[in-house]
């Protein structure tokens, strides 16, 4: 299914193989580090539902902070524009 998707979208999609253990190349790692060190840093949720809600709210707030998201992408030093 993935190979078909890549083949069907090859006119605009470029796929790069990344090392299996390279968090510095993955902007999602930057997102989670920011959330864990910021909005969730002192959170002591009573249960998993509260943690999931807090993480979801933090992700929604982050989605409106374009300069910060851009910084996470730039941190990877990958070509993305």
C-alpha positions in Angstrom: 0.0 0.0 0.0 2.8 2.4 0.8 4.7 1.6 -2.3 1.6 2.2 -4.4 1.0 5.5 -2.7 4.6 6.5 -3.4 4.4 5.4 -7.0 1.0 7.2 -7.5 2.4 10.4 -6.1 5.9 10.4 -7.5 5.3 13.6 -9.4 5.4 15.7 -6.2 6.5 13.3 -3.5 10.2 12.6 -2.7 10.9 9.8 -0.3 14.2 9.6 1.7 15.4 6.7 3.7 16.5 7.8 7.2 18.6 5.9 9.7 16.5 3.8 12.1 17.8 5.7 15.2 18.1 9.3 14.3 15.8 11.4 16.5 17.7 14.6 15.4 16.3 14.1 11.9 12.7 13.7 13.1 10.8 17.0 13.9 8.2 15.0 15.9 10.9 14.3 18.5 11.3 18.1 18.8 7.6 18.5 19.3 7.4 15.9 22.1 10.5 17.3 23.8 8.8 20.8 23.8 5.5 19.4 25.1 7.2 17.3 27.8 9.4 20.2 28.9 6.7 22.8 28.6 3.0 22.3 29.0 3.3 18.9 30.5 6.4 19.5 32.6 4.7 19.7 36.0 1.5 17.9 35.2 0.4 15.1 37.5 -2.7 13.7 35.8 -4.9 11.4 37.9 -5.3 9.0 34.9 -4.4 8.4 31.3 -7.5 10.2 30.0 -6.4 13.4 31.7 -2.9 13.0 30.3 -4.3 12.4 26.8 -6.5 15.5 27.1 -3.6 17.7 28.2 -1.3 16.4 25.5 -4.0 17.0 22.9 -4.5 20.6 24.1 -0.8 21.2 24.0 -0.6 19.8 20.4 -3.5 22.0 19.4 -1.9 25.1 20.9 1.4 24.2 19.2 -0.4 24.0 15.8 -1.0 27.7 16.0 2.6 28.6 16.6 4.0 28.5 13.1 7.5 30.0 14.0 8.0 27.3 16.6 7.0 24.5 14.2 9.3 26.0 11.6 12.1 25.9 14.1 11.5 22.2 14.8 11.9 21.6 11.0 15.0 23.7 10.7 16.6 21.9 13.7 16.6 18.7 11.6 18.8 20.4 9.0 16.9 18.5 6.3 15.8 20.2 3.1 12.0 20.8 3.6 11.1 23.9 1.5 
